[in-house]
């Protein structure tokens, strides 16, 4: 089999998780990979076009692609206390966001879906790359912005204020962990290959957790000048037991997100399970 195209982001949690898989540190059942490193919204759009065989995606996108892609039960980003934040130049109540221009980090990101589920009347949305959002808020180009990734750790340094914690809202409203992103693989690869991928990815996470310094240089090479302290905090926040295996509560959280998105008319309805058949 030719190397599989494997998409993931340069963020520390992804490079930490995928290091062992792409560097031959664990058995992969004979599978080889060709890395495609892009920001998550670029990956979302590549998968939407069917261009990648295996990829990290936002769980929002899963609702649009589940007929052609299966969700693997390993490698994902779910948890508590790790959801997107809405920030602004001055403190305000979430209800005061209506009618305001709010930057979102991509049309298909889970962050944008959560904002729409929180309040459908927040409809003046401006799509931009996630790393440009804090600057746009600071300069007054938008009134507020939804931030993800390492921005959670640095927004205060920009003089910004947290207006709404979408992850906290989700957890309090559903009682479930927040499902942010997962790994999908094309269904036409076949069930056997999909299960091999699922097992290998889980092993890759376990290797990373057992050898936390092994991927240090690989992470640094893609960390966009983040400090080691921020990289470590990023990994600690987004890599957990759900990254090894979703578990019952993780699967329930994914299904709740898809159901709510269907009911809100954000994704098409489907009776098909997102998981491997």
N, C-alpha and C positions, 0 to 999 in steps of 0.2 A: 504494500500500500504506500502511495506517495505521502509525504509529510502532510499532516492536517494543518490548515490555517487556523491559528489559535489567537484570538483577540483578547487583550486585556489592557488595562490602563497602566500608566507609569506610576500610579500612586503606590505608596509603600505597602499597603495591605495586599495589593495584587502582586507586586513583584516578590513579596515575602511568600505568598501562597504558591506562586507558579515556579519559583526558582528551581526546586527539586525536579519538577516535571519536565522542564525544558533543558535542564543540564544533566540529565541521565543519572540522577542520584537515587532514583527509585525504579522498580520494574514498571514497565508501561504496556506489557502484553504485545510488544513488537511495534507499538505506535510511535511515530516520530512527529515532530511539530515544527511549524514555521511561525515564528512570533510576528504578531501585528499589534504594535503598541500605539494606542490612540486614546484620547479622552473618551469618557463613557458615552457622550451623546454621538460622537463620530462612530463608535462601535454600534450603538443602537441603530443608526441609519445604515451601516454596512450589513447588519443582520437583517434589517427590514427588507433589504434588496437581495438577500440570500447569498451575499458575497463571502461570508465566513462559515467554516464548518463547525467550529467551536468558538464560543466567545462569552466574555462577561457582558451582561446587559443590565439595564434597569428593569426592575420587576414591572414597572408600568408597561414597558414594551412587550413583555411576555403575553399580555392580553391580545396583542396584534399578530403574534407569530406562532401561537401554540399548535397550529395545524401542521406546521413545517419543522418546528424545533421542539425538542423535549428539554425540560428543566432537569439538570443533574442535582442530586441531593447533597452535593459537596461543593466547596469552594465559594459559597455565597457570603454575603454581608447582611446579617440580621443581628438584632440585639436590642439592648435597652440603653437609653441615655446617649444614643448616637444618631438621632434623626436630624434632618435639615433645620436650620434656623432662619427666621425672617429678621433681618437687621435693618436699621435706619440710622440717620444722623442724629436724631433726637428720640427720646423715649416716647412711646404712645401706646394706646390700647389696640389690640387686634381689630376691633370694630372700626377704628379710625382709618384702616387701610383701604376701605371701599372707595373707589374712584381714584385711587392713587396708582401711579405707574410703578409696577413691581417687576424687577428683573428676575428671570428664572433661568436655570442652567440647562436649557434644552427642552424641546417640546415633549420628548418621550422619557424624560427622567422621572424617577419616583418622586423627587422633590416637587416637580410641577403637578403631578397627580395629587399628592397630599394636600397641596395648597387648594386645588380645585375641590377636593372632597371636604376640606375644612370649611370653605365658604365659596359656593359657586358664584357669588356676586363679585368676587375679586377677579375681574375680567380684563383689566388693563395690564396685560402681561407683555413683557419685553424679553424676547429670547436672546441670550448672549452666552459666550463661553464662560464656564464657571469661574475661571481665574480672573475674569474682567469685572465681575459683579461688584466686589467691594470698592474698587476704584470708581466705578460708575455711581455708586451710592455716595461715596465721599465727595465726588465732584458735583453732585446734585443733578446728574443726567437722568436719574430715576429717583423715586421717593423712597423706595425700599428694595431689598434684594433677598432672594432665597440662596443661602450659602450652604455648601457641602464640603466634604473632604477636609483638607487641612485648614480651611478658612475658619472652621469651628474653634481652632486654637489661636488664631491670630487677629480676629476681627476687632478685639478691644484695642489692639495696638494701633488700629486705624482710626480710633476714636468713635467707633460705631457701637450701637446699643442693640441688645436682643429685644425684639418686639414679640416674637412668637416662636415657641419650640414645637415644631410640627411632630417630632418624635414623641415628646411628652404628651401632646394632645392625643396621638394615636394610642399610646399605651394606656392612658386613662380611659379612653373611649371604648377600647376593645379588650383590654387586659392582656394583649398579646405583644410579643416583640415586634419591632418595626422591621419589615422586609424592604431592604434597599436595593440590593443587586444580587443576581445569581448567574450561574454558568449554564448556557444552553448548548446543545449540539444538534446538528441537522438529523432529522428522523431517518433520512434515506441512507445514513451510515449503517443502519441495522441495529437491532436490539443488542446483539452481542458486543459490538463496538461501543455502543452507548454505555453499557454496564461496565466494560473495561475502563472507559474514560472516568466514570463515576468513582470506581474503586481507586484508580491511580491518582485522581485529584484529591481524594480523601487522604491517601498516603502522603501526597505532597505537602498537605497541611500539617500532618503529624510530623513529618521530617523537619519542617520549618520550626515547629514548636519545640522539637527535641534538640535542634541545632540552631538556636536563634542568631548566632553570629555568622553562620555559613553564607548567608545571602547578603551580608552587610555591604560589600562592594557593589553587588548587582543593584541593590536598593539605592545606594548613593548615586550610581550612574544615571538613574532615572528620576531622582527625587526633586528635580527643579530647585536646587539650592536650599532645600529645607535642612534645618539643623538635625543632628542625630536625635536630639531630644524630641523634636516635633515628629520625626519619623517613628520613633518608638511609641509615642503617645498615639499616633495614627494607627499603628498596628495593634496596639493594646485595645483600642476602642472598637475596631472593625473585625478583628480575627478572634473567634471564640469557638465554643463547642458547635455552634450552628455551621461554622465553616468546615468542620470535619464531616458533619452530617446534620441535615436540617432538623431531624427529630420530629416528633408528633406536633409539638407546639410551633415549630418553624413551618411545617407544612400547613398547619391550620392558619397561621398568619398570612401565608401566601394566598391561600384560598379566600380568606376574608377580604384581602386587598382586591383580588380579581372580582369577587362578588360585588363589592361596593363600587368598583369602577364600572362594572356592567350596569348596575342600577342607576348610576349617575349618567349613563350614556357616553362615557369617555372611551370605552373599548367595546368591541362587538361581543354579543353573547355567544357562548359556545358550551356544548355539553362535553367537550373533550377534556380529559385530564391533562394538565400541563406536564405530567411526569412521564417517565419511560413506560411504554405499554407493558 
